[in-house]
Amino acid sequence: MQKTAFIWDLDGTLLDSYEAILLGIEETFAQFAIPYNKEKVREFILKYSVQDLLVQVAEERKLDVEVLNQVRAQSLAEKNAQVVLMSGAREVLEWADQAGIQQFVYTHKGDNAFTILRDLGLESYFTEILTSQSGFARKPSSEAATYLIAKYQLDPDNTYYIGDRTLDVKFAQNSGIQSINFLESTYEGNHRIQALADIPLIFKAK
């Protein structure tokens, strides 16, 4: 059997970080006197991304999106202590490690991801961590997956992108790899989970 590989998303998948993200956006909006509606913002970033939100707001208010991004990144970095692990995250990472599954990260988070993973004692589980600053086109472009598959000679049929949004399923589909996600999807390569603890069960069933 070909070796299995996991590529992990972070926010909402391994990291319970949405409250910290929302607070960072709220503080950024306040600095630029932009009205803030928590539920609308939450809904938007789950459907699209934080970057898409900032681009839209910058266009509407004639602001520099790079400045918005810098302010938000600084605000979020100050909230690292509020970021905790999703239930079952450490146990699943350890299970995969013991099972010989090679693990990677591809996230739209910036390089602050390295600090968070180090602080949580998770960095050693991953062969390589790709962030928004690694230079790849954003999801759902397959660029990052193509890079990892080629570099580590991964088998696409046994490579899984684990995420929590439709965007993550699309990324897996565009990359020709399997998907493990908290959402239902029409993509036949998607395996829906209710919790991270469900992941080992997918492989026991095989």
Steps between C-alpha positions, in 0.01 A plus 500: 500500500621849413590721794228728629559875543297767679510869406335700777318831499540686831223747592181315587667164432796447735473838672196640677592852398191666356426706812855642493467564124166679544638713783798593283267606218283697745804692628619565145158629393487724808835655412362602159148587626346214299166368634534146637232230512645187656253249356517644147880501514509143634264383224708674231841367609368145535354515148793683340807614697632780719705623205188525281329699777789747528518542121126575486513745791809674358327548163179628660681749725791594270756360743831323439439127549867445592469747788181328616680166484797626701279642775295178515810277505648699788172488692468124444862427601427664836221243553703182454432403861125490420553239226439148629489156342183358353368205699695185416767682296807385692369142523438477124840650416663247732295213354600600146864533604497151656326361189781631279281761327707791372347832606517850356325835550367732230326803648403851396640612836824698486829392654343559843383139447851379583492682835158359591592142406829530691324643807248213491776241460375379161773611261689169510204307352537672162749431222436844349276795585378728221342837584364795304859627492636189325420656161233263369170608344222497757248219530319365304802512263680164506850657498595413857379139473679455167821619666466261796403202282801553272753574776405209725378260226158473662230275354199727420255212561633468856555869573227681699440870555331544837294818540176660614375707206367455147818674384703214649296236316546695175874515563511121542287445191709737285814326627373153412530381860257373764316731741413462868267778607241601759259582216291293262614524139406372157870423441521121499848517654369674812466316833280690744590501870316637802816517712873445450469176697305359200811507278659172621161328443517585128818297474384215721204459264729455200 
